[in-house]
Amino acid sequence: MLVKLSDPALVDDLVDFLSRSGCIAQAQDETTVLVSIPRSLREDAAQLELDLYLRVWEATHPEARASRLAS
């Protein structure tokens, strides 16, 4: 799954947050992060879980937006 960030300066922070949450996250470019959730067996469950992680991350970074790109 791909995530687009509004602030390139926060890509590493998001990658670290997702990694600590058990995701596999890797910066793809200055505003895009590739994320997988290995423990989720279903794609819809993984998408929901990622959306929840992104909302938590945004709550601690109110100046930024992180959006999962459509599959």
C-alpha positions as CSV (number, residue, x, y, z in Angstrom):
1,M,0.0,0.0,0.0
2,L,1.2,3.5,-0.8
3,V,0.9,6.5,1.5
4,K,1.2,10.1,0.4
5,L,2.4,12.7,2.8
6,S,1.8,16.4,2.7
7,D,5.2,17.3,4.2
8,P,8.4,15.7,2.9
9,A,10.3,16.5,6.1
10,L,8.1,14.0,8.0
11,V,8.6,10.9,5.7
12,D,11.3,9.4,8.0
13,D,9.1,10.1,11.1
14,L,6.2,8.2,9.5
15,V,8.4,5.3,8.4
16,D,9.7,5.1,12.0
17,F,6.2,5.2,13.5
18,L,4.9,2.5,11.2
19,S,7.9,0.3,11.8
20,R,7.5,0.6,15.5
21,S,3.8,-0.4,15.0
22,G,4.8,-3.7,13.3
23,C,4.5,-2.6,9.7
24,I,7.1,-2.8,7.0
25,A,7.6,0.7,5.8
26,Q,10.0,2.2,3.2
27,A,10.2,5.6,1.7
28,Q,9.7,5.5,-2.0
29,D,10.3,9.1,-2.8
30,E,10.2,12.5,-1.0
31,T,6.5,12.2,-0.2
32,T,5.5,8.6,-0.7
33,V,5.9,5.6,1.7
34,L,5.4,1.9,0.7
35,V,3.7,0.0,3.6
36,S,2.8,-3.6,4.2
37,I,1.3,-5.2,7.3
38,P,2.5,-8.8,7.4
39,R,0.2,-10.0,10.1
40,S,-3.0,-9.0,8.2
41,L,-4.3,-11.9,6.1
42,R,-6.9,-9.9,4.3
43,E,-6.3,-6.8,2.2
44,D,-9.3,-4.9,3.5
45,A,-8.2,-5.5,7.1
46,A,-4.7,-4.3,6.3
47,Q,-6.1,-1.2,4.7
48,L,-8.3,-0.4,7.8
49,E,-5.4,-1.0,10.1
50,L,-3.1,1.3,8.1
51,D,-5.8,4.0,8.0
52,L,-6.0,3.8,11.8
53,Y,-2.2,4.1,12.2
54,L,-2.3,7.1,9.9
55,R,-5.0,8.8,11.9
56,V,-3.0,8.2,15.1
57,W,0.2,9.6,13.5
58,E,-1.7,12.7,12.2
59,A,-3.0,13.3,15.7
60,T,0.6,13.7,16.8
61,H,1.4,15.8,13.7
62,P,-1.6,18.1,13.2
63,E,0.3,20.1,10.6
64,A,0.6,17.1,8.3
65,R,-1.7,14.9,6.3
66,A,-1.0,11.3,5.3
67,S,-3.4,9.5,2.9
68,R,-3.5,6.0,1.7
69,L,-3.5,5.9,-2.1
70,A,-6.2,3.8,-3.7
71,S,-5.1,0.3,-4.7
